[in-house]
Amino acid sequence: MRTLNAPWMSDEHKLFADSVARFIDEECVPHEARWAQEGEVDKELWTKAGEAGLMGAGIDEEYGGFGGDYGFDAIIAYQQGYTNTLSWGVLLQSILKHYVSAFGTEEQKRKWLPGMISGELIPAIAMTEPGTGSDLQAVRTKAVQDGNEYVLNGSKIFITNGQQANFVIVVAKTDPEKGSSGISLIALETDGLEGFKRGTNLDKIGMKGQDTSELFFEDVRVPMTNVLGMEEGKGFYQLMQQLPWERLGIGFWALGAIDRAIDETLTYVQNRKAFGGRLMDLQNTRFKLAECQTKADVTRAFLDRGMEQVNLGELTASDASKAKWWATQVQCEVIDECLQLHGGYGFMSEYPIAKLYTDARAQKIYGGANEVMKELIARTMDAGG
């Protein structure tokens, strides 16, 4: 049982890491193959995690949490990556609880945070739309005021937890004439909500057990009090403030997968015979693994620095973008090299390296495509351009 071991981890973090590892080994690993066939996790997994006390990091006790810092959520992300149990979209819970905690009114915090932490409210964030991709300022979903309500119309695509989510934060235009200043985040509790519809569970090439859907809003009426923070037009600012943690979290997800790929491959080449000896004894194998391990450790060091920064409130959008694109790029490179060292067996679904390979590809797309990450980094280099 391998867990995250980082210089920023306290004794509390290490105890939590052991608890997370046991939970995922018992509640996720045995079911991952079935979830991949069914297209979603068992719904009760959310409440089981809530009962185990895994989802309250960073949230005050008065709202059902246990305090602490982002490191506790990073531990879950790493362990999911290492065990390759990405069907459970718990990283979205980490992201959205921090949206509500950071920007929600007192009433909103008391209304939504306890359910998110207990697992009764399954979260999703509806950003991406057909035709707009990563360009959040180009969203076409609109929320038009009608009395003390908004009437919401539009659609979203590629929404993680889309089949199960009953708490959805929607990125919508409340004033299309104001550009980014006309974007608001509107929270929906979707159980029994008239006009809210889910599309089919999308068939992906990897991460097949994580439900991903298109969502439709047809004259959905939502109270104006559901605007996050009761601040219309602040949505783009709120997104920009919280995206750094999302991107760092994806980095820890990637690091877990990188470590698992190297461990799996090391075991394989130490036992696999070729040309009269172990595959590990061939210089190419040793050099490739040395390269992979170096990339892993460089990534680890940068992510650890990012964790220190995010806990101090100092992680910049540029550095978060560097962490996300670098870690996911290295993830894909390392897993590809490791699959190659498995030879034909690496192409067989029964070997963990095969699932690591297919699940890795989406990492360079969601959370902001890596090309967008590079553009954000370049802007800080060309401040006068």
N, C-alpha and C positions, 0 to 999 in steps of 0.2 A: 504494500500500500504506500504509494509515493504521494506526498503532499507538497504544497508550496513551502519553500524555505527561503526567506528573504531577510535582509538586514533590518528592515523596518518592522518586522514582526515581533510583537511582545509575547509574553507567556499566554495572554488571553487569545491572541491571534492563533498561536500554535494549538491550543486546546480546541479552538473553533475549527481549525483545519482538520484535526482528527475527527471531530463530529461530522463535518461535511463529507469527508472521505467515507466514513462508515455509512452515512445516509445514502450517498450516491451508489456505493457498492451494493447496498441492500435493496434500495428502492428504484434505481434507474438501470444499472448494468444488466440485471437479469431480464429486463423488459424492453431494452432498446431495439432488438431485432423485431419484436412484435409491433412496437410503436411505428417502426419504419414501414411495416406492411399496412398498418391501420391508418397511418397519416397523422396521428396525434397521440399525445400522452394520455394516460388515465387521469381524468379530471381530479380525482381524489389525491393525486400526487401533490397538488398545490396545498390542500389543507393538511396533508401529512407533514409537508415542509414547515407549514405554519406552526403545527403542534410541536415540531422538533426545535422551534426557535431559530430557524435559519434565515428568516427574511426581514428581520427588524433592524439591521445594522444602519447606523447613522440617523435613526429616528428616536426621538425622546420617549421615555417610558410612558408619559401621559397619553401618547398616541398608540401605544402598544409595542413600541420598539425597545431596543436595549442599548441605544447610544452607540458609541464607538465611531470609527472612521470608515473611509472607503475601502480600507484594506480588507475588511471582512467580506465585502462583496467581491473583491478581486480574488479572494481565496476560492469562492464558489466558481467564478469564471475559470480560473486555472484548473480546478478539479474536473469541471465539465470537459475542458479541452483535453486533459490528460486521459480521462476515461472514455473520451469520444462519445459522450452522452448528450449531444446537442439538441435532442428532441425537445427537452424541457426548456421553454423560453423564459427562464428565470432572470436572465440579464435584463429583460424588459421591465421586470418588477423592480429591479435595482434602479434602473433609469427613471422610471415614472414616479417612484416614491420620493425621489430627490426633487423632481419637478414640483410635486405637491408640497413637500416640506419647505422648499426654498421660496416658492412664490404663492402658495395657497393662503387664503385668509384663514383666520383661526377656525371659523365654522367649517371651511372646506377640509382642513386638516383633520378635524374631529370626525367629519363625515366619511372621509375616504381612506385615511391612512390605516386605521385599525383593520379594515377589511382587506386591504392589500397585504398587510403583514400576516394576517391569519390565513390567507389563501382563498378567502371567500370572494374577493374581487380579483379576477384574472385580468391583467392589464395588457393594453396594446396602445401604440401611438400611430395614428394615421397621418403620415406625412406624404409619402410618394404617390403620385398620380400618373395615370397613363399619359405618356407624352411629355412629362416634365422631368422625370428622373430625379437627380439630386438638386435641381434648382428650386429651392423652397419658395423663392419670391414669385415663382411663376404658377403657383397653385391656383386652380380655378374653382375649387369648392368654396361656396359662399354661404354666409350666415347673415340673413337680412332681418333687421329688427322689426318686430310686430308686437306693439304693446310692451309687456315686460318679458317677452320671449324672443328668441331667434328662430327663424325658419331656415333650416340647414339643407342645402342641396349640393350634390356632387358625388364623386366616387374616388376611392383610393385603391392602390394595388400593392402587392407584395407585402402585406401586413402580417408580421409575425404574431402568433397567437390568434390569428383572425377567426378561426372556427370556435374557439373557446372563450375568448375575451368577453367579459361583461362590463368592463370599465375601459372606455376608449377615449383617449385625448386626441381631438381632431384639430389639425392645422387648417384654418379657414380664413378667407378674406371677409372681414367685417366692414372694410371700407376700401374697395378696389382702387379708388383714386389716389390712395396714399402710399402705394408701393409696399415696401417692407413695414412701414408704420401702420399699415392697414390690416396686418395679420394678427389674429388672436388664437389662443389655445382654448378650446371649448371641450369640457369633460362630459361624456355621456355615460349614463348607467343604462345598458342596453336591454336588460331583461324586460320583455314585454313592450319595448319602445316602438311605437307606430312609425312606419316609414324607414326603419333601419333594416337592411337586408345584407346577408352574407353571400358571396359568390361561392363557387366550388373550391374545395381544397386543391391548391395548385400543385401540379405534378412537377417536381424539381429533379435535377440530376443528382443531388446530394441532400443531406439534412432532411431526409424523407419523413422522419417522424415528427418534425416540427411543423405544425399547421400554419400554412401561409395562404392568405386569401385576398380576394378583392372585396371591398366593402362599399355599400351603396347607401346614400342618404337621400330620401325622396320626401321633401316637405317634413323633415323631422323637426318637431318643436321641442326646444330646450330652454329652460329658464335662463335669463341673463345672469343670474347668480352663479351659473356654471362656468362662466368665463374665468379661467385660472387667475387667481389673485384679484378678481373683479376689476381687472385693468384691460380694457379693450385697446387693441393696437400694440400690445406689448409682447405678442407671441414670438416675433422674430428675435427680439432681445432675449427672451426666456430660452428659446432654443439654443442660441449661441452661447449662453451661459452654461448650459448643461451638456452640450455636445462633447466638450473635452473629456468628461468622465466616461461617456458612452464609448468614445474612441479608445481611451486607455483601457477600459474593460474588455473591448474586443482584442486589444493587444495581449492581455493576460490569458484570454481564451486561446489565442494563437500560440502563446508560449507553452501552455499545457500540452497542446497537440504536438508541438515541436519536440518536447521532451519525450513524449510517448513514442513518437516515430523513431527517435534515436534509440530508445530502450528496446523497442521491438526489433529493430534492425541489428543492434549489437548482439542480442540473444540469437537471432537467426544466423548471422555470419559466424558466430563462435561455434555453432553446431553443424552448419552446412559444410559438407565435404566437396571439394572441387580440385582437380589437378593434383590429386594425391595428398592434399592437406586441407586445413580449414579455410573457408573463404576469407576469414579474418586475417589469415597469414599473407594474403596477396597485397602488394603495396597499394594498388588502386583502391581496394576496400578501405585500408587504413587511412589513406590520404583523404578519401571522400568523407569518412566519418569524422576525421579531424576537422575538416572544413565545416561540417554540419554542427559539430559541438562548439566551435568557435563562434559561428553565427548565432547559435542559441545563447551563448554566454554574453555576447555583445548586446543582443536584444534584451536579455534579462537585466543587464546593468542600466540600460536606458529606461526600461519600464519601472525599475525600482526608483530611479530618480524622479520619474513622473509621478509615482505614488507619493513620494515625499512632497512634491509640489502641489498635487491636488488636495492633499490633506491640509496644506497651508493656505489654500485658496489662490495659489500662484501658478497653476498650470495654464499656460497660454494656449490659444487656439492653434497656433503654429506648432508648438511642441506636441500637443495632442495629435495633430495631423501627422507629424513625423512618426510618432509611436504607432499610430494605426497603420499607415502605409508600409512602414518598415517591417513591423512584426508580421503582418499578413503576407507580405511579399516573401519574407524569409520562411514563413510557414509553408507556402506553396513550393518554394525552391527545395527546402530540406526534405519535405515529404516526397517530392518527385525523385530526389537522389536516393532516398531510402527505399522507395518502391523499386527502383532500378536494381538495387543491390539484392532484392528478393528474387529477381529474375521473373520467370513465368508465374511463380507462386504469388508475386505481388499483385497480379491481375485477377486473382481469385478472391471472390467475395468473402470466403471463410477466413481470410487473413486480415487482421485488424488494419494493416497498412492500406488495404484497398479502400476501406470506409474512411480512413483518415484522409485519403487522397480526394475522394469525391466530395466529402464534406468541406474540405478546405477552400474550394474555389469561390464560394460565395463570400468569403471573408474580405476579398478585395473589392467587393461591390457594395454591400450594405454598410450602414453607418457613414455614408459618404464614399462614393467611388474613389479609388486611389488616385485617379487623375485629378479629382477635385481636391484631394489632400495636397497634392503637389502644387496646385494653383494657389491654395491658401498659404502654403509655405513661401512660395515665390513672391506673393504680395508683400510679405514682411521684409523681403530682401530688396524690393523695388518700391520703397515707400513714396518716392517722388515721381514714379511712372504713371 
